Amino acid sequence: MAHLQVADEQYIFRPETRNKLFILLGVGVALFVLGLILAMRSGGHHEEAGHGEGHGMIKTENLVASTEKAAAGDQEEHHAAAAEAGEGHHTKGWKERLFSSLWMNNVFFTGLGIIGLFFVAIQYAAQAGWSAGVLRVPLAMGNWIPIAGILMIVLYFTTGHDIFHWTHHDLYDANSAEYDPLINKKAPFFFWPGHAGGFPIFYIFRMVLFFSMWYWFFTMIKKNMLAEDLENSTSYWYKNRVISTWFLIFFAVSSSIAAWDWVMSIDTHWFSTMFGWYVFASWWVTGLATITLICAFLKDAGYLKVVNSNHLHDLGKFVFAFSIFWTYIWFGQFLLIYYANIPEETVYFIERMTTSPYSWIFYATLILNFVLPFLLLMTRDAKRQLSTLKLVCPIVIVGHWFDFFQMVTPGVMQQNGGLGFLEIGLALVFLAVFLLVALSNLAKVPLVGKNHPMLQESLNHHI
């Protein structure tokens, strides 16, 4: 009887829900326009940035000075690192701030789409039964992947020169005053098989390949899941197991390279061997929080009869555990760089820890992404309560939005960055459109796969 109750569940994307998202979109557009006008009037950076600009300059200049003293044997590379750290001397305007925010938001929401697919693939590859009733939620999130891909390519060709320092051809000309030997060594990673400073063939090829393959895997898995609704056969489940396994192998490589390409290459002189893991950890826990939050709201609205407090407990455990995992990666990366104390590595954190407006965000991310989830989700009961999950998940999502802000903005804007109406407005626009896409696609298919071979296990799930 329970099986029949959940089999025909269909999410209805009600007009009132749609209207709320359009209101959110309107508020986001209004804040964005207001922020853009204020940024244009103030010369580009937020009033907060002006407060800390001199302080940040002094800190960076002190760092560069200490770099020169400490690195007598490696002057050329250290000079290049110091030069990039000092790029804040060239005032960044409203255009760079706009482009930086667009790029950062698209990378962040790309993560939500791809993690939707990743979550589904993990469940198939692990032969998990508990999650059979919630798979349609992350599947709906995966519909964002093609939109994110198109936006990424368009934004690169629109904003690339302002975001990515390595795109300027003078850096690769030995006769130019702008010549940078360190960046020149990295040229094949961006431009192969073309010439350095030309069209980044290899870079664009990777971007197109990753999104194309992610979307192909998504369409194949989705097609099998929907075919299973029409034909009660385990063959589709076995097919998805194989496809998911191949996707996970591809994703392991592509997600790391994407992190290097789309985020780490903004700070061209700086690198971290842990950065691929770091971006994945941030994407993963944000995606888990989004899946959990949507499930919580659906359950609250009377949907997802298959979901009980045991399923919520598992989702809450995921958010709790991977908040700690993200903190472990964050601390590991920070500790290694702090302990080694190599100037071209430490400049990355000095810029973020000592310059307004980044300094308060630097510490806020640790509170939002570790301290609060850890304390609020520590007990068994907390993970089983809709009210607690609806409190913690937005905290995690906002906290990791700050995390991506810290990854992208300082590298583009240096001491001229800001966090104001422009950034908040754009985030709300992306959020509203993302939810419109996800929820409208969720409403097109049954909310639960009635012929999933492990649905009965999910119905009887107890921990």
PAZA-271477 format. One record per residue (C-alpha): x, z, y; residue in three letters. Coordinates in pm, whole numbers. Layout:
<x:X&z:Z&y:Y&code:Ala>
...
// end
This chain:
<x:0&z:0&y:0&code:Met>
<x:282&z:88&y:238&code:Ala>
<x:444&z:-244&y:155&code:His>
<x:128&z:-428&y:261&code:Leu>
<x:103&z:-228&y:585&code:Gln>
<x:444&z:-334&y:709&code:Val>
<x:433&z:-688&y:570&code:Ala>
<x:213&z:-839&y:838&code:Asp>
<x:349&z:-661&y:1143&code:Glu>
<x:383&z:-891&y:1440&code:Gln>
<x:526&z:-786&y:1774&code:Tyr>
<x:306&z:-887&y:2067&code:Ile>
<x:497&z:-947&y:2389&code:Phe>
<x:226&z:-810&y:2613&code:Arg>
<x:177&z:-942&y:2969&code:Pro>
<x:234&z:-594&y:3113&code:Glu>
<x:575&z:-573&y:2940&code:Thr>
<x:662&z:-921&y:3060&code:Arg>
<x:552&z:-831&y:3414&code:Asn>
<x:774&z:-521&y:3412&code:Lys>
<x:1072&z:-736&y:3319&code:Leu>
<x:989&z:-983&y:3595&code:Phe>
<x:971&z:-692&y:3840&code:Ile>
<x:1312&z:-578&y:3713&code:Leu>
<x:1438&z:-933&y:3762&code:Leu>
<x:1295&z:-941&y:4117&code:Gly>
<x:1456&z:-607&y:4204&code:Val>
<x:1786&z:-735&y:4065&code:Gly>
<x:1768&z:-1056&y:4270&code:Val>
<x:1679&z:-859&y:4587&code:Ala>
<x:1968&z:-616&y:4538&code:Leu>
<x:2204&z:-902&y:4457&code:Phe>
<x:2110&z:-1099&y:4770&code:Val>
<x:2138&z:-784&y:4985&code:Leu>
<x:2475&z:-702&y:4832&code:Gly>
<x:2601&z:-1057&y:4883&code:Leu>
<x:2499&z:-1052&y:5250&code:Ile>
<x:2670&z:-716&y:5303&code:Leu>
<x:2982&z:-838&y:5120&code:Ala>
<x:2999&z:-1152&y:5334&code:Met>
<x:2963&z:-947&y:5652&code:Arg>
<x:3226&z:-691&y:5550&code:Ser>
<x:3479&z:-954&y:5448&code:Gly>
<x:3423&z:-921&y:5076&code:Gly>
<x:3487&z:-569&y:4961&code:His>
<x:3249&z:-279&y:4943&code:His>
<x:3277&z:-10&y:5208&code:Glu>
<x:3399&z:228&y:4936&code:Glu>
<x:3690&z:-1&y:4863&code:Ala>
<x:3801&z:13&y:5224&code:Gly>
<x:3819&z:391&y:5203&code:His>
<x:4070&z:384&y:4920&code:Gly>
<x:4251&z:60&y:4997&code:Glu>
<x:4550&z:210&y:5176&code:Gly>
<x:4586&z:477&y:4912&code:His>
<x:4583&z:217&y:4636&code:Gly>
<x:4837&z:2&y:4820&code:Met>
<x:5075&z:293&y:4859&code:Ile>
<x:5044&z:383&y:4491&code:Lys>
<x:5109&z:27&y:4381&code:Thr>
<x:5402&z:-12&y:4618&code:Glu>
<x:5550&z:315&y:4490&code:Asn>
<x:5510&z:186&y:4137&code:Leu>
<x:5683&z:-142&y:4222&code:Val>
<x:5967&z:49&y:4389&code:Ala>
<x:6014&z:270&y:4084&code:Ser>
<x:5996&z:-38&y:3865&code:Thr>
<x:6288&z:-196&y:4047&code:Glu>
<x:6496&z:121&y:4014&code:Lys>
<x:6413&z:176&y:3647&code:Ala>
<x:6458&z:-178&y:3524&code:Ala>
<x:6790&z:-301&y:3652&code:Ala>
<x:6860&z:-483&y:3326&code:Gly>
<x:6539&z:-686&y:3322&code:Asp>
<x:6479&z:-774&y:3684&code:Gln>
<x:6304&z:-1106&y:3637&code:Glu>
<x:6017&z:-987&y:3415&code:Glu>
<x:5969&z:-660&y:3600&code:His>
<x:5957&z:-845&y:3930&code:His>
<x:5683&z:-1067&y:3793&code:Ala>
<x:5481&z:-763&y:3684&code:Ala>
<x:5530&z:-597&y:4020&code:Ala>
<x:5432&z:-917&y:4198&code:Ala>
<x:5102&z:-933&y:4013&code:Glu>
<x:5038&z:-565&y:4084&code:Ala>
<x:5097&z:-635&y:4450&code:Gly>
<x:4858&z:-926&y:4471&code:Glu>
<x:4620&z:-690&y:4648&code:Gly>
<x:4811&z:-775&y:4967&code:His>
<x:4620&z:-1102&y:4968&code:His>
<x:4273&z:-986&y:5068&code:Thr>
<x:4006&z:-1089&y:4821&code:Lys>
<x:3677&z:-1197&y:4977&code:Gly>
<x:3310&z:-1198&y:4884&code:Trp>
<x:3352&z:-1515&y:4678&code:Lys>
<x:3602&z:-1355&y:4438&code:Glu>
<x:3382&z:-1047&y:4418&code:Arg>
<x:3080&z:-1259&y:4328&code:Leu>
<x:3273&z:-1460&y:4067&code:Phe>
<x:3426&z:-1145&y:3918&code:Ser>
<x:3084&z:-984&y:3877&code:Ser>
<x:2931&z:-1299&y:3725&code:Leu>
<x:3213&z:-1330&y:3473&code:Trp>
<x:3213&z:-961&y:3381&code:Met>
<x:2834&z:-949&y:3328&code:Asn>
<x:2839&z:-1261&y:3114&code:Asn>
<x:3119&z:-1125&y:2893&code:Val>
<x:2930&z:-795&y:2859&code:Phe>
<x:2597&z:-956&y:2763&code:Phe>
<x:2772&z:-1208&y:2537&code:Thr>
<x:2871&z:-899&y:2340&code:Gly>
<x:2508&z:-791&y:2302&code:Leu>
<x:2414&z:-1129&y:2159&code:Gly>
<x:2706&z:-1157&y:1920&code:Ile>
<x:2675&z:-796&y:1803&code:Ile>
<x:2312&z:-866&y:1713&code:Gly>
<x:2436&z:-1129&y:1469&code:Leu>
<x:2728&z:-908&y:1359&code:Phe>
<x:2490&z:-621&y:1273&code:Phe>
<x:2273&z:-850&y:1059&code:Val>
<x:2580&z:-995&y:884&code:Ala>
<x:2720&z:-649&y:810&code:Ile>
<x:2394&z:-549&y:640&code:Gln>
<x:2394&z:-856&y:415&code:Tyr>
<x:2764&z:-836&y:330&code:Ala>
<x:2736&z:-464&y:248&code:Ala>
<x:2413&z:-523&y:49&code:Gln>
<x:2251&z:-252&y:260&code:Ala>
<x:1889&z:-167&y:188&code:Gly>
<x:1808&z:101&y:446&code:Trp>
<x:1814&z:-149&y:735&code:Ser>
<x:1582&z:-413&y:586&code:Ala>
<x:1299&z:-309&y:818&code:Gly>
<x:1493&z:-330&y:1145&code:Val>
<x:1689&z:-656&y:1098&code:Leu>
<x:1456&z:-865&y:1315&code:Arg>
<x:1555&z:-668&y:1627&code:Val>
<x:1929&z:-756&y:1619&code:Pro>
<x:1834&z:-1107&y:1502&code:Leu>
<x:1627&z:-1150&y:1819&code:Ala>
<x:1927&z:-1037&y:2027&code:Met>
<x:2134&z:-1315&y:1868&code:Gly>
<x:1922&z:-1575&y:2048&code:Asn>
<x:2130&z:-1496&y:2356&code:Trp>
<x:2443&z:-1655&y:2202&code:Ile>
<x:2381&z:-2020&y:2308&code:Pro>
<x:2278&z:-1913&y:2660&code:Ile>
<x:2593&z:-1700&y:2691&code:Ala>
<x:2805&z:-1992&y:2567&code:Gly>
<x:2668&z:-2236&y:2823&code:Ile>
<x:2707&z:-1977&y:3101&code:Leu>
<x:3065&z:-1902&y:2994&code:Met>
<x:3173&z:-2266&y:3009&code:Ile>
<x:2993&z:-2331&y:3341&code:Val>
<x:3135&z:-2012&y:3495&code:Leu>
<x:3489&z:-2097&y:3385&code:Tyr>
<x:3479&z:-2435&y:3558&code:Phe>
<x:3312&z:-2280&y:3864&code:Thr>
<x:3514&z:-1962&y:3901&code:Thr>
<x:3829&z:-2008&y:3691&code:Gly>
<x:4086&z:-2044&y:3970&code:His>
<x:3958&z:-1733&y:4145&code:Asp>
<x:3945&z:-1516&y:3831&code:Ile>
<x:4241&z:-1635&y:3624&code:Phe>
<x:4578&z:-1622&y:3797&code:His>
<x:4737&z:-1831&y:3519&code:Trp>
<x:4531&z:-2141&y:3612&code:Thr>
<x:4739&z:-2219&y:3925&code:His>
<x:4977&z:-2507&y:3850&code:His>
<x:5251&z:-2389&y:4093&code:Asp>
<x:5326&z:-2099&y:3856&code:Leu>
<x:5469&z:-2348&y:3606&code:Tyr>
<x:5675&z:-2555&y:3854&code:Asp>
<x:6038&z:-2435&y:3849&code:Ala>
<x:6090&z:-2582&y:4197&code:Asn>
<x:5795&z:-2392&y:4347&code:Ser>
<x:5823&z:-2061&y:4531&code:Ala>
<x:5528&z:-1946&y:4316&code:Glu>
<x:5709&z:-2017&y:3988&code:Tyr>
<x:5657&z:-1736&y:3737&code:Asp>
<x:5888&z:-1746&y:3433&code:Pro>
<x:5685&z:-1489&y:3239&code:Leu>
<x:5354&z:-1676&y:3276&code:Ile>
<x:5535&z:-2004&y:3205&code:Asn>
<x:5634&z:-1866&y:2863&code:Lys>
<x:5264&z:-1815&y:2785&code:Lys>
<x:5166&z:-2169&y:2891&code:Ala>
<x:5124&z:-2316&y:2538&code:Pro>
<x:4860&z:-2052&y:2458&code:Phe>
<x:4644&z:-2194&y:2739&code:Phe>
<x:4744&z:-2559&y:2783&code:Phe>
<x:4867&z:-2695&y:2448&code:Trp>
<x:4887&z:-2987&y:2373&code:Pro>
<x:4876&z:-3078&y:2745&code:Gly>
<x:5134&z:-2994&y:3010&code:His>
<x:5162&z:-2647&y:3164&code:Ala>
<x:4942&z:-2603&y:3469&code:Gly>
<x:4714&z:-2894&y:3380&code:Gly>
<x:4381&z:-2881&y:3200&code:Phe>
<x:4372&z:-2580&y:2962&code:Pro>
<x:4282&z:-2783&y:2652&code:Ile>
<x:4358&z:-2513&y:2396&code:Phe>
<x:4178&z:-2244&y:2597&code:Tyr>
<x:3857&z:-2447&y:2640&code:Ile>
<x:3873&z:-2567&y:2279&code:Phe>
<x:3873&z:-2205&y:2161&code:Arg>
<x:3581&z:-2115&y:2387&code:Met>
<x:3369&z:-2409&y:2262&code:Val>
<x:3470&z:-2348&y:1899&code:Leu>
<x:3383&z:-1979&y:1903&code:Phe>
<x:3039&z:-2020&y:2057&code:Phe>
<x:2961&z:-2324&y:1839&code:Ser>
<x:3054&z:-2142&y:1519&code:Met>
<x:2879&z:-1819&y:1619&code:Trp>
<x:2563&z:-2014&y:1696&code:Tyr>
<x:2589&z:-2213&y:1371&code:Trp>
<x:2622&z:-1893&y:1166&code:Phe>
<x:2327&z:-1745&y:1359&code:Phe>
<x:2100&z:-2044&y:1295&code:Thr>
<x:2188&z:-2052&y:924&code:Met>
<x:2122&z:-1680&y:873&code:Ile>
<x:1801&z:-1695&y:1078&code:Lys>
<x:1676&z:-2001&y:888&code:Lys>
<x:1723&z:-1825&y:553&code:Asn>
<x:1556&z:-1505&y:677&code:Met>
<x:1248&z:-1697&y:794&code:Leu>
<x:1238&z:-1913&y:479&code:Ala>
<x:1231&z:-1592&y:277&code:Glu>
<x:904&z:-1498&y:454&code:Asp>
<x:740&z:-1811&y:312&code:Leu>
<x:890&z:-1805&y:-36&code:Glu>
<x:937&z:-1487&y:-237&code:Asn>
<x:1281&z:-1566&y:-373&code:Ser>
<x:1608&z:-1374&y:-374&code:Thr>
<x:1804&z:-1700&y:-334&code:Ser>
<x:1787&z:-1676&y:47&code:Tyr>
<x:1925&z:-1322&y:37&code:Trp>
<x:2218&z:-1437&y:-178&code:Tyr>
<x:2280&z:-1732&y:55&code:Lys>
<x:2290&z:-1499&y:355&code:Asn>
<x:2534&z:-1270&y:175&code:Arg>
<x:2779&z:-1560&y:142&code:Val>
<x:2725&z:-1690&y:496&code:Ile>
<x:2758&z:-1338&y:639&code:Ser>
<x:3088&z:-1284&y:457&code:Thr>
<x:3234&z:-1602&y:604&code:Trp>
<x:3100&z:-1513&y:947&code:Phe>
<x:3263&z:-1169&y:936&code:Leu>
<x:3599&z:-1326&y:848&code:Ile>
<x:3565&z:-1575&y:1134&code:Phe>
<x:3442&z:-1306&y:1373&code:Phe>
<x:3738&z:-1080&y:1295&code:Ala>
<x:3972&z:-1346&y:1433&code:Val>
<x:3754&z:-1504&y:1701&code:Ser>
<x:3641&z:-1179&y:1867&code:Ser>
<x:4001&z:-1066&y:1918&code:Ser>
<x:4114&z:-1401&y:2060&code:Ile>
<x:3804&z:-1411&y:2281&code:Ala>
<x:3901&z:-1070&y:2419&code:Ala>
<x:4250&z:-1199&y:2500&code:Trp>
<x:4114&z:-1520&y:2656&code:Asp>
<x:3821&z:-1392&y:2857&code:Trp>
<x:3940&z:-1047&y:2962&code:Val>
<x:4307&z:-969&y:2898&code:Met>
<x:4435&z:-1299&y:3045&code:Ser>
<x:4293&z:-1191&y:3383&code:Ile>
<x:4590&z:-950&y:3404&code:Asp>
<x:4833&z:-1217&y:3291&code:Thr>
<x:5149&z:-1006&y:3292&code:His>
<x:4994&z:-714&y:3111&code:Trp>
<x:4917&z:-706&y:2741&code:Phe>
<x:4804&z:-464&y:2474&code:Ser>
<x:4824&z:-518&y:2099&code:Thr>
<x:4509&z:-304&y:2067&code:Met>
<x:4300&z:-498&y:2317&code:Phe>
<x:4102&z:-707&y:2067&code:Gly>
<x:3995&z:-387&y:1890&code:Trp>
<x:3921&z:-223&y:2223&code:Tyr>
<x:3682&z:-494&y:2343&code:Val>
<x:3517&z:-512&y:2001&code:Phe>
<x:3464&z:-134&y:1998&code:Ala>
<x:3299&z:-149&y:2341&code:Ser>
<x:3080&z:-446&y:2241&code:Trp>
<x:2990&z:-287&y:1906&code:Trp>
<x:2876&z:52&y:2033&code:Val>
<x:2685&z:-113&y:2321&code:Thr>
<x:2509&z:-342&y:2075&code:Gly>
<x:2425&z:-49&y:1847&code:Leu>
<x:2282&z:145&y:2142&code:Ala>
<x:2073&z:-159&y:2242&code:Thr>
<x:1939&z:-210&y:1888&code:Ile>
<x:1856&z:161&y:1861&code:Thr>
<x:1689&z:168&y:2201&code:Leu>
<x:1468&z:-135&y:2128&code:Ile>
<x:1372&z:13&y:1789&code:Cys>
<x:1290&z:345&y:1956&code:Ala>
<x:1061&z:179&y:2212&code:Phe>
<x:895&z:-35&y:1945&code:Leu>
<x:836&z:273&y:1730&code:Lys>
<x:696&z:457&y:2030&code:Asp>
<x:458&z:167&y:2093&code:Ala>
<x:322&z:185&y:1738&code:Gly>
<x:533&z:-91&y:1581&code:Tyr>
<x:792&z:-74&y:1300&code:Leu>
<x:584&z:132&y:1057&code:Lys>
<x:870&z:92&y:810&code:Val>
<x:1096&z:298&y:1038&code:Val>
<x:1091&z:674&y:994&code:Asn>
<x:1309&z:959&y:1115&code:Ser>
<x:1566&z:877&y:843&code:Asn>
<x:1621&z:528&y:983&code:His>
<x:1646&z:669&y:1334&code:Leu>
<x:1899&z:919&y:1201&code:His>
<x:2114&z:635&y:1063&code:Asp>
<x:2096&z:440&y:1390&code:Leu>
<x:2180&z:757&y:1584&code:Gly>
<x:2476&z:821&y:1351&code:Lys>
<x:2606&z:472&y:1421&code:Phe>
<x:2592&z:528&y:1798&code:Val>
<x:2748&z:874&y:1761&code:Phe>
<x:3025&z:762&y:1526&code:Ala>
<x:3127&z:450&y:1714&code:Phe>
<x:3126&z:630&y:2048&code:Ser>
<x:3400&z:842&y:1890&code:Ile>
<x:3564&z:528&y:1748&code:Phe>
<x:3572&z:367&y:2095&code:Trp>
<x:3728&z:686&y:2235&code:Thr>
<x:3990&z:679&y:1960&code:Tyr>
<x:4084&z:320&y:2048&code:Ile>
<x:4079&z:401&y:2422&code:Trp>
<x:4302&z:703&y:2377&code:Phe>
<x:4535&z:525&y:2135&code:Gly>
<x:4590&z:242&y:2382&code:Gln>
<x:4631&z:478&y:2677&code:Phe>
<x:4862&z:720&y:2496&code:Leu>
<x:5101&z:450&y:2370&code:Leu>
<x:5134&z:299&y:2717&code:Ile>
<x:5163&z:641&y:2886&code:Tyr>
<x:5426&z:763&y:2639&code:Tyr>
<x:5637&z:446&y:2650&code:Ala>
<x:5621&z:449&y:3033&code:Asn>
<x:5718&z:83&y:3066&code:Ile>
<x:5634&z:-23&y:3424&code:Pro>
<x:5475&z:-360&y:3346&code:Glu>
<x:5236&z:-181&y:3107&code:Glu>
<x:5162&z:135&y:3309&code:Thr>
<x:5071&z:-64&y:3622&code:Val>
<x:4743&z:-155&y:3447&code:Tyr>
<x:4633&z:209&y:3433&code:Phe>
<x:4790&z:314&y:3764&code:Ile>
<x:4579&z:52&y:3940&code:Glu>
<x:4261&z:182&y:3776&code:Arg>
<x:4334&z:556&y:3802&code:Met>
<x:4450&z:577&y:4164&code:Thr>
<x:4263&z:307&y:4356&code:Thr>
<x:3913&z:347&y:4498&code:Ser>
<x:3652&z:255&y:4377&code:Pro>
<x:3804&z:232&y:4029&code:Tyr>
<x:3938&z:587&y:4006&code:Ser>
<x:3602&z:767&y:3975&code:Trp>
<x:3473&z:498&y:3734&code:Ile>
<x:3784&z:546&y:3517&code:Phe>
<x:3690&z:908&y:3449&code:Tyr>
<x:3313&z:845&y:3449&code:Ala>
<x:3350&z:605&y:3155&code:Thr>
<x:3500&z:883&y:2944&code:Leu>
<x:3211&z:1116&y:3027&code:Ile>
<x:2940&z:854&y:2972&code:Leu>
<x:3092&z:694&y:2662&code:Asn>
<x:3231&z:997&y:2482&code:Phe>
<x:3144&z:1340&y:2621&code:Val>
<x:2767&z:1291&y:2666&code:Leu>
<x:2699&z:1094&y:2341&code:Pro>
<x:2914&z:1341&y:2148&code:Phe>
<x:2733&z:1649&y:2279&code:Leu>
<x:2380&z:1505&y:2286&code:Leu>
<x:2391&z:1343&y:1938&code:Leu>
<x:2595&z:1610&y:1761&code:Met>
<x:2308&z:1778&y:1575&code:Thr>
<x:2105&z:1629&y:1291&code:Arg>
<x:1776&z:1683&y:1473&code:Asp>
<x:1896&z:1504&y:1788&code:Ala>
<x:1959&z:1181&y:1597&code:Lys>
<x:1604&z:1191&y:1455&code:Arg>
<x:1422&z:1232&y:1789&code:Gln>
<x:1295&z:927&y:1978&code:Leu>
<x:1323&z:1114&y:2308&code:Ser>
<x:1694&z:1193&y:2253&code:Thr>
<x:1776&z:838&y:2146&code:Leu>
<x:1594&z:700&y:2451&code:Lys>
<x:1809&z:926&y:2669&code:Leu>
<x:2149&z:869&y:2506&code:Val>
<x:2135&z:493&y:2443&code:Cys>
<x:2092&z:394&y:2811&code:Pro>
<x:2381&z:629&y:2897&code:Ile>
<x:2603&z:447&y:2645&code:Val>
<x:2495&z:102&y:2768&code:Ile>
<x:2562&z:188&y:3134&code:Val>
<x:2890&z:359&y:3039&code:Gly>
<x:3021&z:50&y:2864&code:His>
<x:2905&z:-173&y:3148&code:Trp>
<x:3138&z:42&y:3361&code:Phe>
<x:3404&z:-7&y:3095&code:Asp>
<x:3383&z:-387&y:3127&code:Phe>
<x:3378&z:-354&y:3505&code:Phe>
<x:3710&z:-170&y:3477&code:Gln>
<x:3853&z:-433&y:3245&code:Met>
<x:3770&z:-728&y:3471&code:Val>
<x:3734&z:-633&y:3837&code:Thr>
<x:4071&z:-469&y:3920&code:Pro>
<x:4257&z:-767&y:3776&code:Gly>
<x:4062&z:-1008&y:3996&code:Val>
<x:4008&z:-804&y:4312&code:Met>
<x:4308&z:-565&y:4307&code:Gln>
<x:4253&z:-306&y:4585&code:Gln>
<x:3959&z:-498&y:4737&code:Asn>
<x:3706&z:-438&y:4461&code:Gly>
<x:3371&z:-274&y:4508&code:Gly>
<x:3073&z:-142&y:4319&code:Leu>
<x:2756&z:-186&y:4520&code:Gly>
<x:2427&z:-370&y:4546&code:Phe>
<x:2585&z:-702&y:4446&code:Leu>
<x:2718&z:-574&y:4113&code:Glu>
<x:2413&z:-361&y:4030&code:Ile>
<x:2174&z:-642&y:4125&code:Gly>
<x:2353&z:-895&y:3904&code:Leu>
<x:2354&z:-649&y:3613&code:Ala>
<x:1975&z:-605&y:3647&code:Leu>
<x:1925&z:-984&y:3660&code:Val>
<x:2126&z:-1032&y:3339&code:Phe>
<x:1947&z:-738&y:3174&code:Leu>
<x:1600&z:-868&y:3261&code:Ala>
<x:1673&z:-1223&y:3141&code:Val>
<x:1841&z:-1095&y:2823&code:Phe>
<x:1538&z:-880&y:2737&code:Leu>
<x:1297&z:-1166&y:2816&code:Leu>
<x:1489&z:-1390&y:2574&code:Val>
<x:1520&z:-1123&y:2302&code:Ala>
<x:1161&z:-995&y:2316&code:Leu>
<x:1000&z:-1341&y:2344&code:Ser>
<x:1194&z:-1449&y:2032&code:Asn>
<x:1106&z:-1124&y:1856&code:Leu>
<x:738&z:-1205&y:1910&code:Ala>
<x:774&z:-1548&y:1745&code:Lys>
<x:853&z:-1417&y:1396&code:Val>
<x:713&z:-1139&y:1175&code:Pro>
<x:859&z:-803&y:1277&code:Leu>
<x:959&z:-725&y:918&code:Val>
<x:1081&z:-959&y:645&code:Gly>
<x:806&z:-896&y:388&code:Lys>
<x:998&z:-1062&y:103&code:Asn>
<x:1334&z:-900&y:170&code:His>
<x:1445&z:-787&y:-178&code:Pro>
<x:1543&z:-443&y:-47&code:Met>
<x:1235&z:-371&y:164&code:Leu>
<x:1107&z:-119&y:-89&code:Gln>
<x:1438&z:66&y:-68&code:Glu>
<x:1403&z:77&y:308&code:Ser>
<x:1049&z:211&y:281&code:Leu>
<x:1171&z:494&y:56&code:Asn>
<x:1489&z:558&y:256&code:His>
<x:1563&z:930&y:285&code:His>
<x:1874&z:1118&y:398&code:Ile>
// end
